[in-house]
Amino acid sequence: MAEYQAPLKDMQFVLKHVVGLDQVNTLPGWEEVTDDVVDAILEEASKLAGEILSPINASGDRTGAKWKDGAVTMPAGFRDAYWQYVRAGWGNILSPAEFGGQGLPHLLATPVEEMWGSANLAFKLCPMLTQGAIEAIHQVGSPELQKRFLPKMVSGEWTGTMNLTEPQAGSDLSLVRTKATPQADGTYRLKGQKIFITYGEHDYTDNIVHLVLARIDGAPEGVKGISLFVVPKFIPKADGTPGERNDVKCASIEHKLGIHASPTAVMVYGDKDGAVGYLVGEEHRGLEYMFIMMNAARLSVGLEGVAVAERAYQRALAWSRERVQGKPVGGAQDAKASPQPRSPAPIVQHPDVKRMLLTMKSVTEAMRALAYWASAILDRARKHPDDAERRRSQALVDLLIPVVKGWSTENGIDVASLGIQVHGGMGFIEETGAAQHLRDARITTIYEGTTGIQANDLVGRKVGREQGRTAFALMAEMEKTVAANGGHNVHVKAIVDRFSNALPRLRETTQWIVETFPTNPAAVAAGSVYYLKLMGITLGGWMMARSAMIAAAQLDAGQGDAAFLRGKLLTARFYADHILPQTLSLSASAMRGAESVLAVEDALL
Ligand SMILES: Cc1cc2nc3c(=O)[nH]c(=O)nc-3n(C[C@H](O)[C@H](O)[C@H](O)COP(=O)(O)OP(=O)(O)OC[C@H]3O[C@@H](n4cnc5c(N)ncnc54)[C@H](O)[C@@H]3O)c2cc1C
């Protein structure tokens, strides 16, 4: 099939009409991010994604990254692609201007990042982790540390990693054991092992800057005793060039189900005298710093769900137009596509195949709008001049992030799986590429906090602990969309009707969580993933309802691309008819499913 083509029309529609680009570009410093600038940036990014990154996606999957004697060789084309990406300035669009970055809004970086993820998920991870490391050093590192590392990281000459996980410390980072011993010169010596470190070693650049969680000698047990360190592969000399090799090495890389071109490294610190590390911020506050960055990182991974879903949809749609098989029940509905309705037709004409494609399309569009909206709120939380508005936006984005991360990545897997179904047997055969999307998507619900961890965060910190304040305020906003419906469009009316039925389920379940959490948190935890999906589907429904209203209004006014707008309206109608009703079962399972979970003793499993 043809390479990935960025869904520019949908991206532009969402940015400009649904999630408020016009509000983000009123924030200080972003006045120049006009519609035209956004169009030009998206257009350029789509070329790199479609022409450079997409063509090496399948070959990278087949070859994979290779380890030998501590060094990692990337698959053919990846190093070149990385340098094209860097030279074109894509590596620094979010980075601080004072260190050579462009400092653009998250809202604009989000569709760009979606493109990288759709075109080549394994490639996208390296810049994503570098960005996380830059943010950490920028937000909490000392001025010396920033001066020493940020210019090279922002320019893309050095990449960054996140070293949290250890064999005994995965979801529970309080169990981190890597040790850091203070030295007379103010540095630390680190000893320990980290596993699953994405791009822990590679051949793109001549230095890699590892951010490492470790425990300073004598630190308290648990989360309070963890500190954050910068540990470079080569210790920078005074002139900024890489100097002496540090005592850190890549012991091996993993053989995995997917993202084969992304090296997942076992990192050994301090085989000899200890790896030289520089403390980031204050002692014992490492985990807290990690949480500061977690929002952006989790949003990025949530976006991977959107990205893979989009790619899987494009591939399935192309296949369904080519594959001829069977006669559509009741004849072809689209006479132009098949002038002889009783002869075998492309499978896209079968109602069930259409249902699968519409499921893929509608869920992807709903996830996209929700992820972009969360990015817009993140921008407001960081830049809005009004203190109260910043705080309100922060609470809202805190609520949205676990939903975007958990719901979008779970959907990414489901959509990629449906993509295989649309292909029939050929979907199971690697040659078509459909299988790679499912294999690649499978990690996204695991790293950066599993879906279970996102759901715990949602029901505990984000809803239970604040008695649902932000969640109920958000529902009041959604209610306004229902109330605003006065349009005459038959599809909009149906969408609003379905949405009006779904919203009370979210409200009722949220109320149940608020009441149950203080006395029976285990019951809430047992159904927390159902609640996360309930919130995701409802928020997605809200985004689609708003999109449908805007599309209908533009159609009425004779504005915009009529075919795109009609497609949007009908896709939103499908979502309302087929996806929103799932809120009924999710709400029931969330509120009434705990007993059968908690009654079963471990021994009975
Ligand atoms: C390809 C890949 C790349 C990765 N990249 C990085 C990286 O760059 N840096 C890094 O530091 N780490 C990385 N990781 C590690 C990743 O973040 C962890 O695998 C993830 O956080 C889960 O931890 P775990 O594997 O130990 O699973 P566990 O924590 O053992 O979880 C196993 C299961 O138990 C559930 N569970 C655990 N605790 C709870 C709880 N409290 N409540 C409910 N359910 C729970 C989980 O949801 C999961 O279903 C990567 C992993 C992989 C596979």
The ligand as a Tripos MOL2 file, in Angstrom:
@<TRIPOS>MOLECULE
LIG
   53    58     1     0     0
SMALL
NO_CHARGES

@<TRIPOS>ATOM
      1 C1          9.5060   -1.9280   25.3450 C.3       1 LIG1
      2 C2          9.5730   -1.2890   26.6830 C.ar      1 LIG1
      3 C3         10.1220   -0.0290   26.8130 C.ar      1 LIG1
      4 C4         10.2380    0.5630   28.0680 C.ar      1 LIG1
      5 N1         10.8780    1.7610   28.2050 N.ar      1 LIG1
      6 C5         11.1990    2.2020   29.4450 C.ar      1 LIG1
      7 C6         12.0900    3.3050   29.6260 C.ar      1 LIG1
      8 O1         12.5400    3.9250   28.6730 O.2       1 LIG1
      9 N2         12.4210    3.6450   30.9020 N.ar      1 LIG1
     10 C7         11.9570    2.9910   31.9870 C.ar      1 LIG1
     11 O2         12.3110    3.3420   33.1010 O.2       1 LIG1
     12 N3         11.0960    1.9430   31.8530 N.ar      1 LIG1
     13 C8         10.7300    1.5280   30.6070 C.ar      1 LIG1
     14 N4          9.9000    0.4520   30.4580 N.ar      1 LIG1
     15 C9          9.3510   -0.1900   31.6370 C.3       1 LIG1
     16 C10         7.8480    0.0320   31.7810 C.3       1 LIG1
     17 O3          7.5780    1.3560   32.1530 O.3       1 LIG1
     18 C11         7.3150   -1.0030   32.7940 C.3       1 LIG1
     19 O4          7.3890   -2.2560   32.1320 O.3       1 LIG1
     20 C12         5.9050   -0.6780   33.2380 C.3       1 LIG1
     21 O5          5.8840    0.4600   34.0430 O.3       1 LIG1
     22 C13         5.2810   -1.8420   34.0130 C.3       1 LIG1
     23 O6          6.1320   -2.3320   35.0080 O.3       1 LIG1
     24 P1          6.4420   -3.8930   35.0930 P.3       1 LIG1
     25 O7          6.8570   -4.3470   33.7360 O.co2     1 LIG1
     26 O8          7.3880   -4.1290   36.1900 O.co2     1 LIG1
     27 O9          5.0640   -4.5640   35.3880 O.3       1 LIG1
     28 P2          4.4430   -4.7910   36.8480 P.3       1 LIG1
     29 O10         4.5670   -3.5530   37.6430 O.co2     1 LIG1
     30 O11         4.9900   -6.0420   37.4110 O.co2     1 LIG1
     31 O12         2.9080   -5.0060   36.4840 O.3       1 LIG1
     32 C14         2.3580   -6.2630   36.0830 C.3       1 LIG1
     33 C15         0.8340   -6.1470   36.0930 C.3       1 LIG1
     34 O13         0.3930   -5.8320   37.4090 O.3       1 LIG1
     35 C16        -0.4060   -4.6640   37.3800 C.3       1 LIG1
     36 N5         -0.1450   -3.8560   38.5820 N.ar      1 LIG1
     37 C17         1.0420   -3.6160   39.1750 C.ar      1 LIG1
     38 N6          0.8680   -2.8070   40.2260 N.ar      1 LIG1
     39 C18        -0.4390   -2.5180   40.2990 C.ar      1 LIG1
     40 C19        -1.2420   -1.7170   41.1560 C.ar      1 LIG1
     41 N7         -0.7160   -1.0180   42.1590 N.pl3     1 LIG1
     42 N8         -2.5790   -1.6630   40.9230 N.ar      1 LIG1
     43 C20        -3.1290   -2.3390   39.8940 C.ar      1 LIG1
     44 N9         -2.4270   -3.1060   39.0520 N.ar      1 LIG1
     45 C21        -1.0940   -3.1910   39.2480 C.ar      1 LIG1
     46 C22        -0.0100   -3.9140   36.1310 C.3       1 LIG1
     47 O14        -1.0570   -3.0690   35.6560 O.3       1 LIG1
     48 C23         0.2890   -5.0540   35.1680 C.3       1 LIG1
     49 O15        -0.8870   -5.4880   34.5640 O.3       1 LIG1
     50 C24         9.7380   -0.1180   29.1990 C.ar      1 LIG1
     51 C25         9.1440   -1.3810   29.0630 C.ar      1 LIG1
     52 C26         9.1010   -1.9760   27.8320 C.ar      1 LIG1
     53 C27         8.5370   -3.3760   27.7350 C.3       1 LIG1
@<TRIPOS>BOND
     1     1     2 1
     2     2     3 ar
     3     2    52 ar
     4     3     4 ar
     5     4     5 ar
     6     4    50 ar
     7     5     6 ar
     8     6     7 ar
     9     6    13 1
    10     7     8 2
    11     7     9 ar
    12     9    10 ar
    13    10    11 2
    14    10    12 ar
    15    12    13 ar
    16    13    14 ar
    17    14    15 1
    18    14    50 ar
    19    15    16 1
    20    16    17 1
    21    16    18 1
    22    18    19 1
    23    18    20 1
    24    20    21 1
    25    20    22 1
    26    22    23 1
    27    23    24 1
    28    24    25 2
    29    24    26 1
    30    24    27 1
    31    27    28 1
    32    28    29 2
    33    28    30 1
    34    28    31 1
    35    31    32 1
    36    32    33 1
    37    33    34 1
    38    33    48 1
    39    34    35 1
    40    35    36 1
    41    35    46 1
    42    36    37 ar
    43    36    45 ar
    44    37    38 ar
    45    38    39 ar
    46    39    40 ar
    47    39    45 ar
    48    40    41 1
    49    40    42 ar
    50    42    43 ar
    51    43    44 ar
    52    44    45 ar
    53    46    47 1
    54    46    48 1
    55    48    49 1
    56    50    51 ar
    57    51    52 ar
    58    52    53 1
@<TRIPOS>SUBSTRUCTURE
     1 LIG1         1 GROUP 0 **** ****
